[in-house]
Structures are given as C-alpha cells and as structure tokens.
C-alpha cells in the first residue's frame, strides 16, 4: 500500500448468539471492498474481535461510515451484536514485516 494511508481499527466484544451477525459481517466486507479508497481488510476474533480496514483518505472513511447499508449494520451492532466496541482511526506512515 502506498503510504501514508489510514487504518480504521474496530475492537469489540460480541453478545451471545449470532442474530444474523455472520451474514451481515460478510456482506459488509464485500460492500467495503467495492467502496472508493478501500485498500484492504484484516480480522481476528477470539475473546475480543479486532477488524482493521485500510483506506486512502479520511473522506473515503467518512463515505463508508455513511453508506446506507453500513448504517443499518451499525445500528444492529449497537442493539444486537456488541456488548461494547471502540473505533480508532489512525494514519499509517510506516510499515514493515515479512510479506505473505
């Protein structure tokens, strides 16, 4: 990815039961991949969930946040899926590691 870029880090603790979560999570990932400025996505879930999406600009993030389908998923998250969550938006200026 060309630097700098932005990372949206979503950490959460799920409520018990699926309540349509898995299907909506896949739908949101597929939809995010179609949005302008989307660069990538990584996710892990155990005791807490950590999902990171990567974007070219803050404007691209704001556009995704206001997507109609995403707004519906956000509301379901607040009412049905999450005991708690946090969203952090970070500027990535440098990265390093072993490529996959």
KEDRENRO-770955 format. One record per atom (N, C-alpha, C, O): residue number from 1; atom name; x, y, z; residue in one letter. Coordinates in Angstrom, 2 decimals. Example, Ala and Ser with C-alpha at 12.3 -4.5 7.8 and 13.67 -1.06 7.14 Angstrom:
% residues 2
- 1;N;13.19;-5.69;7.80;A
- 1;CA;12.30;-4.50;7.80;A
- 1;C;13.20;-3.30;7.80;A
- 1;O;14.24;-3.32;8.46;A
- 2;N;12.85;-2.25;7.08;S
- 2;CA;13.67;-1.06;7.14;S
- 2;C;12.90;0.03;7.87;S
- 2;O;13.41;1.14;8.04;S
***
This chain:
% residues 100
- 1;N;0.84;-1.18;0.00;X
- 1;CA;0.00;0.00;0.00;X
- 1;C;0.89;1.24;0.00;X
- 1;O;1.93;1.27;0.65;X
- 2;N;0.47;2.23;-0.72;X
- 2;CA;1.19;3.49;-0.77;X
- 2;C;0.95;4.26;0.52;X
- 2;O;-0.20;4.44;0.93;X
- 3;N;2.02;4.71;1.14;X
- 3;CA;1.91;5.43;2.39;X
- 3;C;1.96;6.93;2.13;X
- 3;O;2.55;7.35;1.13;X
- 4;N;1.37;7.74;3.00;X
- 4;CA;0.57;7.30;4.13;X
- 4;C;-0.84;6.87;3.70;X
- 4;O;-1.32;7.24;2.63;X
- 5;N;-1.47;6.10;4.55;X
- 5;CA;-2.86;5.69;4.37;X
- 5;C;-3.48;5.58;5.75;X
- 5;O;-2.78;5.77;6.75;X
- 6;N;-4.75;5.29;5.82;X
- 6;CA;-5.46;5.27;7.10;X
- 6;C;-5.91;3.86;7.45;X
- 6;O;-6.24;3.05;6.58;X
- 7;N;-5.91;3.58;8.75;X
- 7;CA;-6.42;2.32;9.27;X
- 7;C;-7.58;2.63;10.21;X
- 7;O;-7.46;3.48;11.09;X
- 8;N;-8.69;1.94;10.01;X
- 8;CA;-9.81;2.01;10.94;X
- 8;C;-9.77;0.72;11.74;X
- 8;O;-9.98;-0.37;11.19;X
- 9;N;-9.51;0.84;13.03;X
- 9;CA;-9.38;-0.32;13.91;X
- 9;C;-10.67;-0.43;14.73;X
- 9;O;-11.00;0.47;15.50;X
- 10;N;-11.38;-1.53;14.54;X
- 10;CA;-12.64;-1.77;15.24;X
- 10;C;-12.42;-2.94;16.20;X
- 10;O;-12.21;-4.07;15.77;X
- 11;N;-12.48;-2.66;17.51;X
- 11;CA;-12.37;-3.71;18.50;X
- 11;C;-13.72;-3.86;19.18;X
- 11;O;-14.42;-2.87;19.40;X
- 12;N;-14.07;-5.11;19.51;X
- 12;CA;-15.41;-5.34;20.05;X
- 12;C;-15.49;-6.61;20.88;X
- 12;O;-14.65;-7.50;20.77;X
- 13;N;-16.51;-6.65;21.70;X
- 13;CA;-16.88;-7.86;22.44;X
- 13;C;-18.31;-8.17;22.01;X
- 13;O;-19.21;-7.35;22.15;X
- 14;N;-18.50;-9.38;21.48;X
- 14;CA;-19.80;-9.80;20.97;X
- 14;C;-20.75;-10.17;22.10;X
- 14;O;-20.32;-10.57;23.19;X
- 15;N;-22.04;-10.04;21.83;X
- 15;CA;-23.06;-10.61;22.68;X
- 15;C;-23.18;-12.09;22.32;X
- 15;O;-22.60;-12.52;21.32;X
- 16;N;-23.92;-12.86;23.09;X
- 16;CA;-24.09;-14.27;22.76;X
- 16;C;-25.10;-14.44;21.63;X
- 16;O;-26.01;-13.62;21.47;X
- 17;N;-24.92;-15.49;20.84;X
- 17;CA;-25.82;-15.76;19.72;X
- 17;C;-25.40;-15.02;18.46;X
- 17;O;-24.72;-14.00;18.52;X
- 18;N;-25.82;-15.55;17.33;X
- 18;CA;-25.44;-14.96;16.05;X
- 18;C;-26.34;-13.80;15.65;X
- 18;O;-25.84;-12.74;15.28;X
- 19;N;-27.64;-13.97;15.73;X
- 19;CA;-28.61;-12.92;15.40;X
- 19;C;-28.37;-12.31;14.01;X
- 19;O;-28.62;-11.12;13.81;X
- 20;N;-27.87;-13.12;13.07;X
- 20;CA;-27.61;-12.64;11.72;X
- 20;C;-26.26;-11.97;11.54;X
- 20;O;-25.99;-11.40;10.48;X
- 21;N;-25.41;-12.03;12.55;X
- 21;CA;-24.12;-11.33;12.52;X
- 21;C;-23.20;-11.82;11.41;X
- 21;O;-22.69;-11.02;10.63;X
- 22;N;-23.00;-13.13;11.32;X
- 22;CA;-22.04;-13.66;10.36;X
- 22;C;-22.38;-13.26;8.92;X
- 22;O;-21.51;-12.87;8.15;X
- 23;N;-23.66;-13.37;8.57;X
- 23;CA;-24.09;-13.00;7.22;X
- 23;C;-23.87;-11.51;6.97;X
- 23;O;-23.40;-11.12;5.90;X
- 24;N;-24.20;-10.67;7.95;X
- 24;CA;-24.04;-9.23;7.78;X
- 24;C;-22.56;-8.87;7.73;X
- 24;O;-22.16;-7.99;6.95;X
- 25;N;-21.73;-9.51;8.54;X
- 25;CA;-20.29;-9.22;8.53;X
- 25;C;-19.70;-9.50;7.15;X
- 25;O;-18.91;-8.71;6.64;X
- 26;N;-20.09;-10.61;6.55;X
- 26;CA;-19.59;-10.92;5.20;X
- 26;C;-20.11;-9.92;4.18;X
- 26;O;-19.37;-9.50;3.30;X
- 27;N;-21.38;-9.54;4.30;X
- 27;CA;-21.96;-8.56;3.39;X
- 27;C;-21.23;-7.22;3.50;X
- 27;O;-20.95;-6.58;2.49;X
- 28;N;-20.91;-6.80;4.73;X
- 28;CA;-20.22;-5.52;4.93;X
- 28;C;-18.80;-5.56;4.37;X
- 28;O;-18.34;-4.59;3.78;X
- 29;N;-18.11;-6.68;4.56;X
- 29;CA;-16.76;-6.79;4.00;X
- 29;C;-16.82;-6.72;2.47;X
- 29;O;-16.03;-6.02;1.85;X
- 30;N;-17.74;-7.45;1.88;X
- 30;CA;-17.89;-7.43;0.42;X
- 30;C;-18.22;-6.03;-0.08;X
- 30;O;-17.67;-5.57;-1.08;X
- 31;N;-19.12;-5.34;0.62;X
- 31;CA;-19.52;-3.99;0.23;X
- 31;C;-18.37;-2.99;0.40;X
- 31;O;-18.16;-2.13;-0.45;X
- 32;N;-17.63;-3.11;1.51;X
- 32;CA;-16.50;-2.21;1.75;X
- 32;C;-15.47;-2.33;0.64;X
- 32;O;-14.90;-1.33;0.20;X
- 33;N;-15.24;-3.56;0.17;X
- 33;CA;-14.26;-3.79;-0.90;X
- 33;C;-14.63;-3.05;-2.19;X
- 33;O;-13.77;-2.82;-3.04;X
- 34;N;-15.89;-2.70;-2.35;X
- 34;CA;-16.36;-2.00;-3.55;X
- 34;C;-16.30;-0.48;-3.42;X
- 34;O;-16.53;0.24;-4.39;X
- 35;N;-15.99;0.02;-2.22;X
- 35;CA;-16.02;1.46;-1.97;X
- 35;C;-14.76;2.14;-2.49;X
- 35;O;-13.67;1.57;-2.45;X
- 36;N;-14.91;3.38;-2.98;X
- 36;CA;-13.73;4.15;-3.39;X
- 36;C;-12.76;4.31;-2.22;X
- 36;O;-13.18;4.58;-1.09;X
- 37;N;-11.49;4.14;-2.49;X
- 37;CA;-10.46;4.34;-1.49;X
- 37;C;-10.18;3.15;-0.60;X
- 37;O;-9.27;3.22;0.24;X
- 38;N;-10.93;2.06;-0.74;X
- 38;CA;-10.70;0.87;0.08;X
- 38;C;-9.38;0.22;-0.34;X
- 38;O;-9.13;0.03;-1.53;X
- 39;N;-8.54;-0.13;0.64;X
- 39;CA;-7.24;-0.72;0.35;X
- 39;C;-7.09;-2.15;0.85;X
- 39;O;-6.30;-2.91;0.28;X
- 40;N;-7.82;-2.54;1.89;X
- 40;CA;-7.68;-3.89;2.42;X
- 40;C;-8.41;-4.09;3.72;X
- 40;O;-8.98;-3.15;4.28;X
- 41;N;-8.39;-5.35;4.20;X
- 41;CA;-9.14;-5.70;5.41;X
- 41;C;-8.46;-6.89;6.09;X
- 41;O;-8.03;-7.83;5.42;X
- 42;N;-8.37;-6.84;7.42;X
- 42;CA;-7.86;-7.94;8.23;X
- 42;C;-8.76;-8.07;9.45;X
- 42;O;-9.27;-7.08;9.96;X
- 43;N;-8.96;-9.32;9.93;X
- 43;CA;-9.84;-9.51;11.06;X
- 43;C;-9.43;-10.75;11.86;X
- 43;O;-8.93;-11.72;11.30;X
- 44;N;-9.65;-10.69;13.16;X
- 44;CA;-9.42;-11.83;14.05;X
- 44;C;-10.46;-11.78;15.15;X
- 44;O;-10.85;-10.70;15.61;X
- 45;N;-10.91;-12.94;15.57;X
- 45;CA;-11.90;-12.98;16.65;X
- 45;C;-11.56;-14.10;17.60;X
- 45;O;-11.35;-15.25;17.20;X
- 46;N;-11.51;-13.75;18.89;X
- 46;CA;-11.35;-14.73;19.95;X
- 46;C;-12.12;-14.16;21.14;X
- 46;O;-13.35;-14.04;21.06;X
- 47;N;-11.45;-13.81;22.22;X
- 47;CA;-12.15;-13.19;23.34;X
- 47;C;-12.70;-11.83;22.95;X
- 47;O;-13.79;-11.44;23.37;X
- 48;N;-11.93;-11.10;22.15;X
- 48;CA;-12.42;-9.86;21.55;X
- 48;C;-12.22;-9.96;20.04;X
- 48;O;-11.41;-10.75;19.56;X
- 49;N;-12.96;-9.17;19.32;X
- 49;CA;-12.79;-9.10;17.87;X
- 49;C;-11.97;-7.88;17.52;X
- 49;O;-12.13;-6.81;18.11;X
- 50;N;-11.10;-8.05;16.54;X
- 50;CA;-10.32;-6.93;16.03;X
- 50;C;-10.41;-6.97;14.51;X
- 50;O;-9.99;-7.93;13.87;X
- 51;N;-10.96;-5.92;13.95;X
- 51;CA;-11.06;-5.79;12.49;X
- 51;C;-10.39;-4.49;12.10;X
- 51;O;-10.62;-3.45;12.71;X
- 52;N;-9.57;-4.55;11.07;X
- 52;CA;-8.87;-3.37;10.59;X
- 52;C;-9.14;-3.22;9.10;X
- 52;O;-8.88;-4.13;8.32;X
- 53;N;-9.68;-2.07;8.74;X
- 53;CA;-9.83;-1.77;7.31;X
- 53;C;-8.89;-0.63;6.98;X
- 53;O;-8.61;0.24;7.81;X
- 54;N;-8.41;-0.63;5.74;X
- 54;CA;-7.41;0.33;5.29;X
- 54;C;-7.99;1.18;4.17;X
- 54;O;-8.65;0.68;3.27;X
- 55;N;-7.72;2.49;4.25;X
- 55;CA;-8.34;3.45;3.34;X
- 55;C;-7.33;4.48;2.88;X
- 55;O;-6.35;4.77;3.56;X
- 56;N;-7.59;5.02;1.70;X
- 56;CA;-6.71;6.05;1.14;X
- 56;C;-6.84;7.39;1.85;X
- 56;O;-5.84;8.10;2.00;X
- 57;N;-8.05;7.75;2.31;X
- 57;CA;-8.25;9.09;2.87;X
- 57;C;-9.33;9.08;3.96;X
- 57;O;-10.12;8.14;4.08;X
- 58;N;-9.33;10.16;4.75;X
- 58;CA;-10.39;10.33;5.74;X
- 58;C;-11.75;10.52;5.07;X
- 58;O;-12.77;10.10;5.62;X
- 59;N;-11.76;11.14;3.90;X
- 59;CA;-13.01;11.31;3.15;X
- 59;C;-13.57;9.94;2.74;X
- 59;O;-14.78;9.73;2.81;X
- 60;N;-12.71;9.02;2.33;X
- 60;CA;-13.17;7.68;1.97;X
- 60;C;-13.77;6.97;3.19;X
- 60;O;-14.77;6.27;3.06;X
- 61;N;-13.16;7.15;4.35;X
- 61;CA;-13.68;6.55;5.58;X
- 61;C;-15.05;7.14;5.91;X
- 61;O;-15.98;6.40;6.25;X
- 62;N;-15.19;8.45;5.82;X
- 62;CA;-16.47;9.10;6.10;X
- 62;C;-17.55;8.63;5.14;X
- 62;O;-18.70;8.42;5.53;X
- 63;N;-17.18;8.47;3.88;X
- 63;CA;-18.13;7.98;2.88;X
- 63;C;-18.61;6.58;3.24;X
- 63;O;-19.80;6.30;3.17;X
- 64;N;-17.69;5.70;3.63;X
- 64;CA;-18.06;4.34;4.03;X
- 64;C;-18.93;4.36;5.28;X
- 64;O;-19.92;3.63;5.35;X
- 65;N;-18.59;5.19;6.26;X
- 65;CA;-19.36;5.26;7.50;X
- 65;C;-20.80;5.67;7.23;X
- 65;O;-21.71;5.23;7.94;X
- 66;N;-21.03;6.49;6.22;X
- 66;CA;-22.39;6.97;5.93;X
- 66;C;-23.12;6.14;4.87;X
- 66;O;-24.23;6.49;4.48;X
- 67;N;-22.51;5.05;4.40;X
- 67;CA;-23.17;4.16;3.45;X
- 67;C;-24.46;3.62;4.08;X
- 67;O;-24.45;3.18;5.23;X
- 68;N;-25.56;3.65;3.34;X
- 68;CA;-26.87;3.26;3.86;X
- 68;C;-26.88;1.86;4.46;X
- 68;O;-27.36;1.67;5.57;X
- 69;N;-26.35;0.88;3.74;X
- 69;CA;-26.31;-0.49;4.26;X
- 69;C;-25.42;-0.59;5.49;X
- 69;O;-25.72;-1.34;6.43;X
- 70;N;-24.33;0.16;5.49;X
- 70;CA;-23.43;0.16;6.64;X
- 70;C;-24.10;0.80;7.86;X
- 70;O;-23.90;0.36;8.99;X
- 71;N;-24.91;1.84;7.64;X
- 71;CA;-25.65;2.47;8.74;X
- 71;C;-26.60;1.47;9.40;X
- 71;O;-26.75;1.46;10.62;X
- 72;N;-27.25;0.63;8.60;X
- 72;CA;-28.15;-0.41;9.13;X
- 72;C;-27.35;-1.39;9.98;X
- 72;O;-27.78;-1.76;11.07;X
- 73;N;-26.19;-1.83;9.48;X
- 73;CA;-25.35;-2.76;10.23;X
- 73;C;-24.85;-2.12;11.52;X
- 73;O;-24.79;-2.79;12.56;X
- 74;N;-24.50;-0.83;11.48;X
- 74;CA;-24.06;-0.14;12.69;X
- 74;C;-25.15;-0.14;13.76;X
- 74;O;-24.87;-0.37;14.94;X
- 75;N;-26.37;0.11;13.36;X
- 75;CA;-27.48;0.11;14.32;X
- 75;C;-27.70;-1.27;14.91;X
- 75;O;-27.91;-1.40;16.12;X
- 76;N;-27.65;-2.32;14.07;X
- 76;CA;-27.79;-3.69;14.57;X
- 76;C;-26.65;-4.01;15.54;X
- 76;O;-26.86;-4.72;16.52;X
- 77;N;-25.46;-3.51;15.27;X
- 77;CA;-24.34;-3.71;16.17;X
- 77;C;-24.60;-3.12;17.54;X
- 77;O;-24.33;-3.75;18.56;X
- 78;N;-25.14;-1.91;17.56;X
- 78;CA;-25.43;-1.26;18.84;X
- 78;C;-26.54;-1.97;19.60;X
- 78;O;-26.49;-2.05;20.83;X
- 79;N;-27.54;-2.49;18.90;X
- 79;CA;-28.71;-3.08;19.58;X
- 79;C;-28.60;-4.58;19.81;X
- 79;O;-29.16;-5.08;20.78;X
- 80;N;-27.90;-5.32;18.93;X
- 80;CA;-27.96;-6.78;18.99;X
- 80;C;-26.62;-7.50;19.11;X
- 80;O;-26.56;-8.55;19.75;X
- 81;N;-25.53;-6.97;18.54;X
- 81;CA;-24.33;-7.77;18.35;X
- 81;C;-23.18;-7.50;19.30;X
- 81;O;-22.37;-8.38;19.55;X
- 82;N;-23.09;-6.29;19.84;X
- 82;CA;-21.90;-5.93;20.61;X
- 82;C;-22.25;-5.56;22.05;X
- 82;O;-23.15;-4.76;22.30;X
- 83;N;-21.51;-6.15;22.99;X
- 83;CA;-21.58;-5.73;24.39;X
- 83;C;-20.85;-4.39;24.53;X
- 83;O;-21.27;-3.53;25.31;X
- 84;N;-19.76;-4.24;23.77;X
- 84;CA;-19.04;-2.97;23.68;X
- 84;C;-18.21;-2.96;22.39;X
- 84;O;-17.93;-4.00;21.81;X
- 85;N;-17.84;-1.77;21.97;X
- 85;CA;-16.93;-1.64;20.83;X
- 85;C;-16.22;-0.30;20.90;X
- 85;O;-16.67;0.63;21.56;X
- 86;N;-15.10;-0.22;20.19;X
- 86;CA;-14.35;1.03;20.02;X
- 86;C;-13.90;1.10;18.57;X
- 86;O;-13.59;0.08;17.95;X
- 87;N;-13.88;2.31;18.04;X
- 87;CA;-13.36;2.57;16.70;X
- 87;C;-12.21;3.55;16.85;X
- 87;O;-12.33;4.59;17.50;X
- 88;N;-11.10;3.20;16.23;X
- 88;CA;-9.93;4.08;16.23;X
- 88;C;-9.52;4.30;14.78;X
- 88;O;-9.48;3.36;13.99;X
- 89;N;-9.23;5.53;14.45;X
- 89;CA;-8.79;5.87;13.09;X
- 89;C;-7.36;6.40;13.19;X
- 89;O;-7.09;7.36;13.91;X
- 90;N;-6.46;5.75;12.46;X
- 90;CA;-5.03;6.05;12.57;X
- 90;C;-4.43;6.32;11.21;X
- 90;O;-4.84;5.74;10.20;X
- 91;N;-3.46;7.21;11.18;X
- 91;CA;-2.66;7.45;9.99;X
- 91;C;-1.46;6.51;10.02;X
- 91;O;-0.69;6.51;10.98;X
- 92;N;-1.31;5.72;8.98;X
- 92;CA;-0.18;4.80;8.87;X
- 92;C;0.89;5.49;8.03;X
- 92;O;0.69;5.76;6.84;X
- 93;N;2.00;5.76;8.66;X
- 93;CA;3.09;6.43;7.98;X
- 93;C;4.21;5.48;7.59;X
- 93;O;5.00;5.76;6.68;X
- 94;N;4.28;4.34;8.30;X
- 94;CA;5.35;3.39;8.05;X
- 94;C;4.83;2.00;8.37;X
- 94;O;3.99;1.83;9.26;X
- 95;N;5.32;1.01;7.64;X
- 95;CA;5.00;-0.38;7.93;X
- 95;C;6.21;-1.23;7.59;X
- 95;O;7.04;-0.85;6.77;X
- 96;N;6.31;-2.38;8.23;X
- 96;CA;7.37;-3.33;7.91;X
- 96;C;6.93;-4.70;8.35;X
- 96;O;6.02;-4.83;9.17;X
- 97;N;7.56;-5.73;7.83;X
- 97;CA;7.23;-7.09;8.19;X
- 97;C;7.71;-8.05;7.12;X
- 97;O;8.42;-7.68;6.18;X
- 98;N;7.31;-9.28;7.27;X
- 98;CA;7.58;-10.32;6.28;X
- 98;C;6.35;-10.44;5.40;X
- 98;O;5.26;-10.73;5.90;X
- 99;N;6.50;-10.24;4.10;X
- 99;CA;5.35;-10.32;3.19;X
- 99;C;4.85;-11.74;3.09;X
- 99;O;5.62;-12.70;3.19;X
- 100;N;3.55;-11.87;2.91;X
- 100;CA;2.91;-13.17;2.77;X
- 100;C;3.09;-13.73;1.38;X
- 100;O;2.61;-14.82;1.09;X
***
